[in-house]
Amino acid sequence: MSDGLLLSDREQEAWELTRTMSRDNAAEEMGVTRDTLETYLDRCYSKRKQARETIEWMKAA
């Protein structure tokens, strides 16, 4: 997969923290605003969708 589908360190941290704590607490732990945390998570979901679509495309080829 291309590097564009890989999570950045901050995206990975946001993803992992929100698995075990609230988004408000995760944002505080990371030292960012809730809006910034949401941006990181939006990017995670977008990259996950792109990866899934790439895999489906490869299976169809």
Long-range contacts (C-beta under 8 A, 24 or more apart in sequence): 1-51, 1-54, 4-47, 4-50, 5-47, 5-50, 5-51, 5-54, 6-47, 7-43, 7-44, 7-47, 8-40, 8-43, 10-40, 11-40, 11-41, 11-43, 11-44, 11-47, 13-40, 14-40, 14-41, 14-44, 15-40, 15-41, 15-44
